[in-house]
Amino acid sequence: MRGEKNIAAEGWATTDDMNAFRTSANNTSVSGDDARHGISKSGCPKKTMRLNEAEHLIEGLTAHWLEYKRREKPYDTSVKRHL
């Protein structure tokens, strides 16, 4: 499973929630010194996400991804792969 479009299409998370998570994590006006980037020129984003909401989002995405991986076809160990 790759990309935000696929995550939203599968119903794992909404596009709005993923955008709120990303902008909140990146923006110092939301996350302060814990932000992933420096001061934003665009100011505070319209929709933000609190830490407990972000934790809930990541826990849900992790659970969905683990279930997705569990249902995938088993890895074929008989095929030799070059690394």
C-alpha positions in Angstrom: 0.0 0.0 0.0 1.6 3.2 -1.1 0.6 6.8 -1.2 -2.0 9.0 0.4 -4.5 8.5 -2.4 -4.5 4.7 -1.8 -4.8 5.1 1.9 -7.8 7.3 1.5 -9.3 5.0 -1.2 -9.0 2.1 1.2 -10.7 4.1 3.9 -7.8 3.9 6.3 -7.7 7.6 6.8 -9.3 10.7 5.2 -7.3 13.1 3.0 -8.2 15.9 5.4 -6.8 14.0 8.4 -3.5 13.2 6.5 -3.2 16.8 5.5 -3.9 18.0 9.0 -1.3 15.6 10.4 1.4 16.6 7.9 0.9 20.4 8.3 0.7 20.1 12.1 3.8 18.1 12.3 5.7 20.4 9.9 4.6 23.8 11.2 6.2 25.6 14.2 3.0 27.6 14.8 1.3 24.3 15.6 4.1 22.0 17.0 6.5 24.6 18.3 10.1 23.4 18.6 9.0 19.8 17.9 8.0 20.8 14.3 9.8 19.0 11.5 10.6 22.2 9.7 11.5 25.8 10.5 9.2 28.8 10.7 6.4 28.6 8.0 5.8 31.6 5.7 2.2 30.5 5.3 1.3 30.8 9.0 -1.0 28.5 10.9 -2.8 25.9 8.7 -6.6 25.9 8.5 -7.0 22.5 10.0 -4.6 21.2 12.6 -4.3 18.0 14.6 -3.6 17.6 18.3 -1.0 15.1 19.5 -3.6 12.6 20.8 -5.4 12.8 17.4 -2.1 12.2 15.6 -1.3 9.2 17.8 -4.8 7.8 17.1 -4.3 8.3 13.3 -0.9 6.5 13.3 -2.2 3.7 15.5 -5.0 3.1 13.0 -2.8 3.3 9.9 -0.4 0.9 11.6 -3.2 -1.6 12.3 -4.5 -1.4 8.8 -1.1 -1.8 7.3 -0.3 -4.8 9.4 -3.6 -6.5 8.4 -2.8 -5.6 4.8 0.6 -7.3 5.0 -0.9 -10.3 6.8 -3.3 -10.8 3.8 -0.6 -10.4 1.2 0.7 -13.4 -0.7 3.5 -15.2 1.2 7.0 -14.3 0.2 8.3 -16.8 -2.3 11.6 -18.0 -0.8 12.3 -20.3 -3.8 13.1 -17.3 -6.1 16.6 -16.1 -5.9 16.9 -12.3 -5.8 20.0 -10.3 -6.3 20.5 -7.5 -3.7 
